[in-house]
Structure formats: C-alpha cells, structure tokens
C-alpha cells in the first residue's frame, strides 16, 4: 500500500477499519481503528508474538470496541489506543522505513 492509498483508507468515513502493512523483509504493522482512535500491532515475522501499542497518557480501564475485516468484534483496553493522527504518522513511518515507529510506546507481547 502506498502513502496516498493509506491516507485515503484511514480518512474514509467507515467507523471500523483493520489495516495491514507489510514490508519487503517480512515485518508487518496492523492498525485497528474505531472512529478517531486506534491501536497498533507490530510483527517482526509470521511467528512473532509481536508488540502492541500502549498510551501512557490514558489511565482509563475502559475498553474500546473494534471490528475486524472478517466482521469479528473485539474489545481492547483504551490505554492501548492513540489518536488517529498518531496512528497515521506511525503507518507512514512504517511505509517509509519498514521499522517499528519510535513515537509510539510498545509492549513486548511475549512478556506478561
């Protein structure tokens, strides 16, 4: 996906979005979006447990609903979410570098 297509997909009026980006060397970045917020998952390879975003500015224990592209509904903690502008910036960074975006706080999901 190129930068223009990504921006158009993120800015589409659809409330729920699941966006996957892949690098030529196998890394993947996924964004689950609900309206004006979303959370990220970064995988180094197919078998990687990966990393998920954490937002230290959010202290709430509330959960946010997300809908996967297959229609499955899931709920994830609000404190994993960032504003859509941060999600967009992270995805553009990944498109340009194939690296995990540094402006997002990450949790190593192989750790408790």
N, CA, C and O atoms as CSV, one atom per row, in Angstrom:
chain,resi,resn,atom,element,x,y,z
A,1,UNK,N,N,0.856,-1.167,0.000
A,1,UNK,CA,C,0.000,0.000,0.000
A,1,UNK,C,C,0.908,1.237,0.000
A,1,UNK,O,O,1.859,1.318,0.777
A,2,UNK,N,N,0.612,2.167,-0.852
A,2,UNK,CA,C,1.415,3.384,-0.862
A,2,UNK,C,C,0.821,4.433,0.083
A,2,UNK,O,O,-0.267,4.247,0.628
A,3,UNK,N,N,1.531,5.508,0.262
A,3,UNK,CA,C,1.139,6.537,1.230
A,3,UNK,C,C,-0.235,7.138,0.916
A,3,UNK,O,O,-1.038,7.356,1.823
A,4,UNK,N,N,-0.502,7.399,-0.340
A,4,UNK,CA,C,-1.782,8.011,-0.738
A,4,UNK,C,C,-2.936,7.066,-0.430
A,4,UNK,O,O,-3.946,7.479,0.141
A,5,UNK,N,N,-2.787,5.791,-0.810
A,5,UNK,CA,C,-3.846,4.810,-0.528
A,5,UNK,C,C,-4.078,4.667,0.977
A,5,UNK,O,O,-5.217,4.541,1.426
A,6,UNK,N,N,-2.997,4.688,1.744
A,6,UNK,CA,C,-3.112,4.581,3.198
A,6,UNK,C,C,-3.902,5.748,3.767
A,6,UNK,O,O,-4.824,5.548,4.557
A,7,UNK,N,N,-3.550,6.955,3.374
A,7,UNK,CA,C,-4.243,8.157,3.872
A,7,UNK,C,C,-5.726,8.075,3.518
A,7,UNK,O,O,-6.584,8.367,4.352
A,8,UNK,N,N,-6.025,7.680,2.287
A,8,UNK,CA,C,-7.424,7.572,1.866
A,8,UNK,C,C,-8.176,6.535,2.682
A,8,UNK,O,O,-9.329,6.753,3.054
A,9,UNK,N,N,-7.535,5.414,2.962
A,9,UNK,CA,C,-8.198,4.367,3.751
A,9,UNK,C,C,-8.434,4.834,5.193
A,9,UNK,O,O,-9.519,4.638,5.741
A,10,UNK,N,N,-7.425,5.448,5.800
A,10,UNK,CA,C,-7.581,5.929,7.176
A,10,UNK,C,C,-8.643,7.012,7.252
A,10,UNK,O,O,-9.423,7.049,8.203
A,11,UNK,N,N,-8.682,7.892,6.262
A,11,UNK,CA,C,-9.616,9.010,6.273
A,11,UNK,C,C,-11.004,8.661,5.754
A,11,UNK,O,O,-11.874,9.532,5.711
A,12,UNK,N,N,-11.235,7.418,5.360
A,12,UNK,CA,C,-12.556,7.027,4.862
A,12,UNK,C,C,-13.596,7.143,5.985
A,12,UNK,O,O,-13.249,7.033,7.161
A,13,UNK,N,N,-14.857,7.362,5.630
A,13,UNK,CA,C,-15.888,7.564,6.655
A,13,UNK,C,C,-16.287,6.313,7.440
A,13,UNK,O,O,-17.030,6.411,8.416
A,14,UNK,N,N,-15.808,5.157,7.032
A,14,UNK,CA,C,-16.116,3.910,7.734
A,14,UNK,C,C,-15.601,3.995,9.174
A,14,UNK,O,O,-14.448,4.367,9.394
A,15,UNK,N,N,-16.446,3.652,10.161
A,15,UNK,CA,C,-16.054,3.760,11.569
A,15,UNK,C,C,-14.969,2.764,11.943
A,15,UNK,O,O,-13.984,3.134,12.582
A,16,UNK,N,N,-15.136,1.509,11.555
A,16,UNK,CA,C,-14.189,0.459,11.930
A,16,UNK,C,C,-13.292,0.129,10.740
A,16,UNK,O,O,-13.761,-0.043,9.615
A,17,UNK,N,N,-11.983,0.043,11.017
A,17,UNK,CA,C,-11.024,-0.289,9.966
A,17,UNK,C,C,-9.966,-1.231,10.533
A,17,UNK,O,O,-9.560,-1.112,11.690
A,18,UNK,N,N,-9.537,-2.153,9.707
A,18,UNK,CA,C,-8.388,-3.017,10.007
A,18,UNK,C,C,-7.431,-2.852,8.842
A,18,UNK,O,O,-7.756,-3.228,7.715
A,19,UNK,N,N,-6.251,-2.293,9.099
A,19,UNK,CA,C,-5.301,-2.009,8.037
A,19,UNK,C,C,-3.992,-2.744,8.338
A,19,UNK,O,O,-3.413,-2.591,9.413
A,20,UNK,N,N,-3.541,-3.537,7.377
A,20,UNK,CA,C,-2.274,-4.268,7.494
A,20,UNK,C,C,-1.294,-3.731,6.477
A,20,UNK,O,O,-1.631,-3.552,5.307
A,21,UNK,N,N,-0.079,-3.473,6.927
A,21,UNK,CA,C,1.022,-3.093,6.046
A,21,UNK,C,C,2.108,-4.153,6.179
A,21,UNK,O,O,2.338,-4.678,7.268
A,22,UNK,N,N,2.772,-4.466,5.075
A,22,UNK,CA,C,3.869,-5.436,5.079
A,22,UNK,C,C,5.091,-4.814,4.426
A,22,UNK,O,O,4.986,-4.091,3.435
A,23,UNK,N,N,6.245,-5.106,4.996
A,23,UNK,CA,C,7.494,-4.627,4.416
A,23,UNK,C,C,8.061,-5.707,3.492
A,23,UNK,O,O,7.666,-6.869,3.588
A,24,UNK,N,N,8.972,-5.339,2.610
A,24,UNK,CA,C,9.602,-6.334,1.730
A,24,UNK,C,C,10.395,-7.393,2.499
A,24,UNK,O,O,10.630,-8.483,1.978
A,25,UNK,N,N,10.809,-7.086,3.733
A,25,UNK,CA,C,11.602,-8.040,4.516
A,25,UNK,C,C,10.774,-8.808,5.553
A,25,UNK,O,O,11.337,-9.502,6.399
A,26,UNK,N,N,9.437,-8.688,5.494
A,26,UNK,CA,C,8.573,-9.531,6.315
A,26,UNK,C,C,7.942,-8.909,7.542
A,26,UNK,O,O,7.063,-9.529,8.141
A,27,UNK,N,N,8.345,-7.718,7.947
A,27,UNK,CA,C,7.698,-7.080,9.094
A,27,UNK,C,C,6.281,-6.646,8.700
A,27,UNK,O,O,5.996,-6.367,7.535
A,28,UNK,N,N,5.407,-6.599,9.708
A,28,UNK,CA,C,4.019,-6.175,9.474
A,28,UNK,C,C,3.597,-5.181,10.546
A,28,UNK,O,O,4.027,-5.265,11.696
A,29,UNK,N,N,2.755,-4.248,10.152
A,29,UNK,CA,C,2.144,-3.309,11.085
A,29,UNK,C,C,0.651,-3.331,10.834
A,29,UNK,O,O,0.200,-3.171,9.700
A,30,UNK,N,N,-0.113,-3.529,11.898
A,30,UNK,CA,C,-1.573,-3.565,11.810
A,30,UNK,C,C,-2.142,-2.428,12.641
A,30,UNK,O,O,-1.669,-2.151,13.744
A,31,UNK,N,N,-3.154,-1.778,12.105
A,31,UNK,CA,C,-3.902,-0.776,12.858
A,31,UNK,C,C,-5.360,-1.216,12.921
A,31,UNK,O,O,-5.976,-1.510,11.896
A,32,UNK,N,N,-5.900,-1.258,14.127
A,32,UNK,CA,C,-7.336,-1.424,14.314
A,32,UNK,C,C,-7.860,-0.064,14.723
A,32,UNK,O,O,-7.367,0.538,15.677
A,33,UNK,N,N,-8.854,0.418,14.007
A,33,UNK,CA,C,-9.342,1.780,14.180
A,33,UNK,C,C,-10.833,1.762,14.463
A,33,UNK,O,O,-11.599,1.024,13.843
A,34,UNK,N,N,-11.224,2.597,15.420
A,34,UNK,CA,C,-12.630,2.858,15.717
A,34,UNK,C,C,-12.791,4.373,15.726
A,34,UNK,O,O,-12.446,5.035,16.705
A,35,UNK,N,N,-13.314,4.917,14.633
A,35,UNK,CA,C,-13.533,6.359,14.554
A,35,UNK,C,C,-12.234,7.132,14.555
A,35,UNK,O,O,-11.438,7.032,13.621
A,36,UNK,N,N,-12.020,7.909,15.615
A,36,UNK,CA,C,-10.849,8.792,15.660
A,36,UNK,C,C,-9.731,8.272,16.561
A,36,UNK,O,O,-8.828,9.026,16.927
A,37,UNK,N,N,-9.785,6.978,16.924
A,37,UNK,CA,C,-8.711,6.358,17.707
A,37,UNK,C,C,-8.392,4.974,17.140
A,37,UNK,O,O,-9.176,4.389,16.393
A,38,UNK,N,N,-7.223,4.475,17.519
A,38,UNK,CA,C,-6.858,3.132,17.077
A,38,UNK,C,C,-5.660,2.629,17.856
A,38,UNK,O,O,-5.004,3.396,18.561
A,39,UNK,N,N,-5.377,1.361,17.732
A,39,UNK,CA,C,-4.182,0.785,18.345
A,39,UNK,C,C,-3.409,0.014,17.291
A,39,UNK,O,O,-3.945,-0.361,16.249
A,40,UNK,N,N,-2.134,-0.214,17.588
A,40,UNK,CA,C,-1.215,-0.800,16.622
A,40,UNK,C,C,-0.628,-2.108,17.116
A,40,UNK,O,O,-0.458,-2.315,18.317
A,41,UNK,N,N,-0.318,-2.993,16.170
A,41,UNK,CA,C,0.407,-4.214,16.458
A,41,UNK,C,C,1.533,-4.319,15.438
A,41,UNK,O,O,1.313,-4.142,14.240
A,42,UNK,N,N,2.736,-4.607,15.918
A,42,UNK,CA,C,3.910,-4.740,15.059
A,42,UNK,C,C,4.443,-6.162,15.172
A,42,UNK,O,O,4.653,-6.666,16.276
A,43,UNK,N,N,4.662,-6.804,14.036
A,43,UNK,CA,C,5.202,-8.164,13.989
A,43,UNK,C,C,6.502,-8.155,13.198
A,43,UNK,O,O,6.573,-7.578,12.113
A,44,UNK,N,N,7.527,-8.796,13.742
A,44,UNK,CA,C,8.811,-8.896,13.039
A,44,UNK,C,C,8.808,-10.008,12.004
A,44,UNK,O,O,9.562,-9.961,11.032
A,45,UNK,N,N,7.952,-11.018,12.214
A,45,UNK,CA,C,7.848,-12.158,11.294
A,45,UNK,C,C,6.495,-12.822,11.521
A,45,UNK,O,O,5.751,-12.441,12.424
A,46,UNK,N,N,6.182,-13.819,10.694
A,46,UNK,CA,C,4.898,-14.521,10.803
A,46,UNK,C,C,4.694,-15.176,12.170
A,46,UNK,O,O,3.577,-15.177,12.687
A,47,UNK,N,N,5.751,-15.732,12.761
A,47,UNK,CA,C,5.614,-16.458,14.024
A,47,UNK,C,C,5.831,-15.575,15.257
A,47,UNK,O,O,5.760,-16.065,16.384
A,48,UNK,N,N,6.091,-14.298,15.060
A,48,UNK,CA,C,6.378,-13.373,16.159
A,48,UNK,C,C,5.123,-13.100,16.994
A,48,UNK,O,O,4.040,-12.899,16.444
A,49,UNK,N,N,5.271,-13.094,18.320
A,49,UNK,CA,C,4.156,-12.679,19.175
A,49,UNK,C,C,3.939,-11.178,19.065
A,49,UNK,O,O,2.832,-10.694,19.305
A,50,UNK,N,N,4.971,-10.442,18.710
A,50,UNK,CA,C,4.842,-9.042,18.364
A,50,UNK,C,C,4.836,-8.075,19.520
A,50,UNK,O,O,5.140,-8.408,20.666
A,51,UNK,N,N,4.472,-6.854,19.160
A,51,UNK,CA,C,4.398,-5.725,20.070
A,51,UNK,C,C,3.061,-5.032,19.853
A,51,UNK,O,O,2.582,-4.946,18.722
A,52,UNK,N,N,2.460,-4.543,20.919
A,52,UNK,CA,C,1.220,-3.774,20.795
A,52,UNK,C,C,1.414,-2.404,21.445
A,52,UNK,O,O,2.191,-2.245,22.387
A,53,UNK,N,N,0.698,-1.439,20.923
A,53,UNK,CA,C,0.849,-0.058,21.390
A,53,UNK,C,C,0.285,0.124,22.790
A,53,UNK,O,O,-0.652,-0.560,23.201
A,54,UNK,N,N,0.885,1.071,23.512
A,54,UNK,CA,C,0.417,1.484,24.838
A,54,UNK,C,C,0.503,3.002,24.905
A,54,UNK,O,O,1.500,3.596,24.496
A,55,UNK,N,N,-0.538,3.614,25.417
A,55,UNK,CA,C,-0.572,5.069,25.525
A,55,UNK,C,C,-0.534,5.443,27.000
A,55,UNK,O,O,-1.551,5.329,27.685
A,56,UNK,N,N,0.616,5.887,27.507
A,56,UNK,CA,C,0.731,6.199,28.932
A,56,UNK,C,C,-0.102,7.405,29.369
A,56,UNK,O,O,-0.282,7.630,30.565
A,57,UNK,N,N,-0.606,8.174,28.419
A,57,UNK,CA,C,-1.446,9.327,28.757
A,57,UNK,C,C,-2.858,8.906,29.162
A,57,UNK,O,O,-3.588,9.693,29.764
A,58,UNK,N,N,-3.244,7.681,28.839
A,58,UNK,CA,C,-4.593,7.208,29.165
A,58,UNK,C,C,-4.521,6.298,30.381
A,58,UNK,O,O,-3.792,5.306,30.387
A,59,UNK,N,N,-5.275,6.640,31.395
A,59,UNK,CA,C,-5.289,5.870,32.650
A,59,UNK,C,C,-6.566,5.041,32.812
A,59,UNK,O,O,-6.691,4.271,33.764
A,60,UNK,N,N,-7.487,5.195,31.906
A,60,UNK,CA,C,-8.788,4.535,31.967
A,60,UNK,C,C,-8.666,3.015,31.884
A,60,UNK,O,O,-7.756,2.494,31.240
A,61,UNK,N,N,-9.572,2.321,32.530
A,61,UNK,CA,C,-9.675,0.861,32.424
A,61,UNK,C,C,-10.759,0.466,31.419
A,61,UNK,O,O,-11.060,-0.717,31.256
A,62,UNK,N,N,-11.334,1.447,30.758
A,62,UNK,CA,C,-12.397,1.225,29.779
A,62,UNK,C,C,-11.866,0.447,28.580
A,62,UNK,O,O,-10.680,0.520,28.258
A,63,UNK,N,N,-12.744,-0.289,27.927
A,63,UNK,CA,C,-12.377,-0.997,26.713
A,63,UNK,C,C,-13.082,-0.369,25.521
A,63,UNK,O,O,-14.180,0.173,25.646
A,64,UNK,N,N,-12.437,-0.451,24.368
A,64,UNK,CA,C,-12.959,0.108,23.125
A,64,UNK,C,C,-13.291,-1.053,22.186
A,64,UNK,O,O,-12.550,-2.032,22.100
A,65,UNK,N,N,-14.395,-0.927,21.501
A,65,UNK,CA,C,-14.796,-1.947,20.533
A,65,UNK,C,C,-14.089,-1.716,19.203
A,65,UNK,O,O,-13.969,-0.583,18.737
A,66,UNK,N,N,-13.621,-2.810,18.601
A,66,UNK,CA,C,-13.032,-2.785,17.267
A,66,UNK,C,C,-13.672,-3.907,16.468
A,66,UNK,O,O,-14.066,-4.931,17.026
A,67,UNK,N,N,-13.772,-3.715,15.183
A,67,UNK,CA,C,-14.352,-4.733,14.309
A,67,UNK,C,C,-13.315,-5.114,13.261
A,67,UNK,O,O,-12.830,-4.264,12.514
A,68,UNK,N,N,-12.982,-6.396,13.215
A,68,UNK,CA,C,-12.011,-6.894,12.248
A,68,UNK,C,C,-12.632,-6.941,10.851
A,68,UNK,O,O,-13.853,-6.885,10.706
A,69,UNK,N,N,-11.797,-7.043,9.843
A,69,UNK,CA,C,-12.298,-7.061,8.463
A,69,UNK,C,C,-13.191,-8.271,8.186
A,69,UNK,O,O,-13.985,-8.239,7.246
A,70,UNK,N,N,-13.077,-9.342,8.988
A,70,UNK,CA,C,-13.945,-10.515,8.820
A,70,UNK,C,C,-15.273,-10.375,9.573
A,70,UNK,O,O,-16.084,-11.301,9.587
A,71,UNK,N,N,-15.491,-9.205,10.203
A,71,UNK,CA,C,-16.735,-8.946,10.918
A,71,UNK,C,C,-16.687,-9.274,12.401
A,71,UNK,O,O,-17.609,-8.924,13.138
A,72,UNK,N,N,-15.631,-9.940,12.851
A,72,UNK,CA,C,-15.494,-10.285,14.262
A,72,UNK,C,C,-15.307,-9.020,15.098
A,72,UNK,O,O,-14.510,-8.148,14.751
A,73,UNK,N,N,-16.048,-8.928,16.199
A,73,UNK,CA,C,-15.928,-7.790,17.103
A,73,UNK,C,C,-15.045,-8.159,18.284
A,73,UNK,O,O,-15.201,-9.224,18.882
A,74,UNK,N,N,-14.120,-7.272,18.613
A,74,UNK,CA,C,-13.223,-7.453,19.748
A,74,UNK,C,C,-13.190,-6.183,20.564
A,74,UNK,O,O,-13.496,-5.102,20.062
A,75,UNK,N,N,-12.817,-6.315,21.822
A,75,UNK,CA,C,-12.654,-5.164,22.708
A,75,UNK,C,C,-11.229,-5.170,23.249
A,75,UNK,O,O,-10.719,-6.199,23.692
A,76,UNK,N,N,-10.600,-4.002,23.203
A,76,UNK,CA,C,-9.241,-3.853,23.700
A,76,UNK,C,C,-9.178,-2.649,24.614
A,76,UNK,O,O,-9.987,-1.731,24.474
A,77,UNK,N,N,-8.241,-2.626,25.547
A,77,UNK,CA,C,-8.157,-1.522,26.507
A,77,UNK,C,C,-7.948,-0.169,25.822
A,77,UNK,O,O,-7.184,-0.052,24.863
A,78,UNK,N,N,-8.635,0.833,26.330
A,78,UNK,CA,C,-8.490,2.185,25.805
A,78,UNK,C,C,-7.047,2.666,25.917
A,78,UNK,O,O,-6.580,3.444,25.085
A,79,UNK,N,N,-6.339,2.197,26.956
A,79,UNK,CA,C,-4.958,2.653,27.152
A,79,UNK,C,C,-3.985,2.096,26.107
A,79,UNK,O,O,-2.800,2.428,26.141
A,80,UNK,N,N,-4.455,1.265,25.191
A,80,UNK,CA,C,-3.651,0.827,24.057
A,80,UNK,C,C,-3.794,1.790,22.880
A,80,UNK,O,O,-3.020,1.726,21.925
A,81,UNK,N,N,-4.773,2.673,22.949
A,81,UNK,CA,C,-5.167,3.490,21.794
A,81,UNK,C,C,-4.466,4.844,21.743
A,81,UNK,O,O,-4.101,5.431,22.761
A,82,UNK,N,N,-4.301,5.302,20.526
A,82,UNK,CA,C,-3.751,6.624,20.226
A,82,UNK,C,C,-4.726,7.355,19.298
A,82,UNK,O,O,-5.533,6.720,18.620
A,83,UNK,N,N,-4.650,8.686,19.268
A,83,UNK,CA,C,-5.460,9.452,18.313
A,83,UNK,C,C,-5.105,9.052,16.873
A,83,UNK,O,O,-3.990,8.615,16.589
A,84,UNK,N,N,-6.058,9.210,15.998
A,84,UNK,CA,C,-5.873,8.784,14.610
A,84,UNK,C,C,-4.668,9.461,13.949
A,84,UNK,O,O,-4.024,8.854,13.094
A,85,UNK,N,N,-4.356,10.686,14.322
A,85,UNK,CA,C,-3.189,11.368,13.745
A,85,UNK,C,C,-1.899,10.618,14.080
A,85,UNK,O,O,-1.000,10.532,13.244
A,86,UNK,N,N,-1.801,10.079,15.286
A,86,UNK,CA,C,-0.625,9.309,15.694
A,86,UNK,C,C,-0.574,7.977,14.952
A,86,UNK,O,O,0.501,7.523,14.560
A,87,UNK,N,N,-1.728,7.354,14.761
A,87,UNK,CA,C,-1.805,6.095,14.015
A,87,UNK,C,C,-1.347,6.329,12.574
A,87,UNK,O,O,-0.553,5.558,12.035
A,88,UNK,N,N,-1.846,7.380,11.969
A,88,UNK,CA,C,-1.472,7.709,10.590
A,88,UNK,C,C,0.035,7.963,10.480
A,88,UNK,O,O,0.688,7.457,9.567
A,89,UNK,N,N,0.574,8.738,11.403
A,89,UNK,CA,C,2.006,9.035,11.412
A,89,UNK,C,C,2.834,7.747,11.545
A,89,UNK,O,O,3.848,7.578,10.868
A,90,UNK,N,N,2.388,6.851,12.423
A,90,UNK,CA,C,3.093,5.587,12.624
A,90,UNK,C,C,3.071,4.731,11.360
A,90,UNK,O,O,4.074,4.110,11.007
A,91,UNK,N,N,1.948,4.701,10.695
A,91,UNK,CA,C,1.835,3.876,9.496
A,91,UNK,C,C,2.664,4.460,8.351
A,91,UNK,O,O,3.280,3.713,7.591
A,92,UNK,N,N,2.682,5.762,8.228
A,92,UNK,CA,C,3.523,6.392,7.202
A,92,UNK,C,C,5.002,6.142,7.488
A,92,UNK,O,O,5.785,5.899,6.570
A,93,UNK,N,N,5.378,6.204,8.762
A,93,UNK,CA,C,6.757,5.913,9.157
A,93,UNK,C,C,7.134,4.482,8.735
A,93,UNK,O,O,8.209,4.250,8.182
A,94,UNK,N,N,6.237,3.541,9.004
A,94,UNK,CA,C,6.494,2.146,8.640
A,94,UNK,C,C,6.629,1.984,7.129
A,94,UNK,O,O,7.523,1.277,6.664
A,95,UNK,N,N,5.754,2.630,6.356
A,95,UNK,CA,C,5.836,2.552,4.896
A,95,UNK,C,C,7.209,3.020,4.416
A,95,UNK,O,O,7.787,2.431,3.503
A,96,UNK,N,N,7.721,4.073,5.031
A,96,UNK,CA,C,8.986,4.662,4.594
A,96,UNK,C,C,10.227,3.957,5.125
A,96,UNK,O,O,11.289,4.051,4.510
A,97,UNK,N,N,10.121,3.245,6.262
A,97,UNK,CA,C,11.316,2.675,6.890
A,97,UNK,C,C,11.257,1.167,7.120
A,97,UNK,O,O,12.303,0.541,7.293
A,98,UNK,N,N,10.086,0.573,7.128
A,98,UNK,CA,C,9.857,-0.840,7.496
A,98,UNK,C,C,10.201,-1.114,8.957
A,98,UNK,O,O,10.327,-2.273,9.353
A,99,UNK,N,N,10.352,-0.078,9.751
A,99,UNK,CA,C,10.698,-0.221,11.165
A,99,UNK,C,C,9.515,0.086,12.064
A,99,UNK,O,O,8.543,0.721,11.656
A,100,UNK,N,N,9.624,-0.383,13.296
A,100,UNK,CA,C,8.635,-0.082,14.322
A,100,UNK,C,C,8.706,1.421,14.621
A,100,UNK,O,O,9.784,1.940,14.911
A,101,UNK,N,N,7.587,2.110,14.553
A,101,UNK,CA,C,7.592,3.557,14.805
A,101,UNK,C,C,8.058,3.888,16.226
A,101,UNK,O,O,7.578,3.307,17.199
A,102,UNK,N,N,8.991,4.823,16.327
A,102,UNK,CA,C,9.591,5.172,17.611
A,102,UNK,C,C,8.753,6.135,18.448
A,102,UNK,O,O,8.986,6.259,19.650
A,103,UNK,N,N,7.795,6.810,17.847
A,103,UNK,CA,C,6.998,7.779,18.607
A,103,UNK,C,C,5.806,7.125,19.314
A,103,UNK,O,O,4.999,7.814,19.936
A,104,UNK,N,N,5.698,5.818,19.220
A,104,UNK,CA,C,4.647,5.048,19.897
A,104,UNK,C,C,5.333,4.228,20.996
A,104,UNK,O,O,6.434,3.715,20.798
A,105,UNK,N,N,4.677,4.109,22.148
A,105,UNK,CA,C,5.175,3.245,23.231
A,105,UNK,C,C,4.694,1.829,22.923
A,105,UNK,O,O,3.525,1.608,22.608
A,106,UNK,N,N,5.621,0.878,23.021
A,106,UNK,CA,C,5.322,-0.510,22.660
A,106,UNK,C,C,5.460,-1.439,23.859
A,106,UNK,O,O,6.315,-1.260,24.727
A,107,UNK,N,N,4.583,-2.437,23.868
A,107,UNK,CA,C,4.652,-3.525,24.849
A,107,UNK,C,C,5.069,-4.789,24.119
A,107,UNK,O,O,4.457,-5.148,23.112
A,108,UNK,N,N,6.091,-5.465,24.604
A,108,UNK,CA,C,6.526,-6.723,24.029
A,108,UNK,C,C,5.513,-7.787,24.453
A,108,UNK,O,O,5.455,-8.158,25.625
A,109,UNK,N,N,4.720,-8.274,23.508
A,109,UNK,CA,C,3.640,-9.201,23.845
A,109,UNK,C,C,4.116,-10.599,24.229
A,109,UNK,O,O,3.305,-11.439,24.619
A,110,UNK,N,N,5.415,-10.860,24.125
A,110,UNK,CA,C,5.936,-12.136,24.631
A,110,UNK,C,C,6.154,-12.068,26.141
A,110,UNK,O,O,6.406,-13.091,26.778
A,111,UNK,N,N,6.060,-10.886,26.709
A,111,UNK,CA,C,6.205,-10.666,28.153
A,111,UNK,C,C,4.829,-10.451,28.779
A,111,UNK,O,O,3.922,-9.957,28.110
A,112,UNK,N,N,4.659,-10.815,30.055
A,112,UNK,CA,C,3.351,-10.608,30.706
A,112,UNK,C,C,2.990,-9.143,30.857
A,112,UNK,O,O,1.924,-8.820,31.383
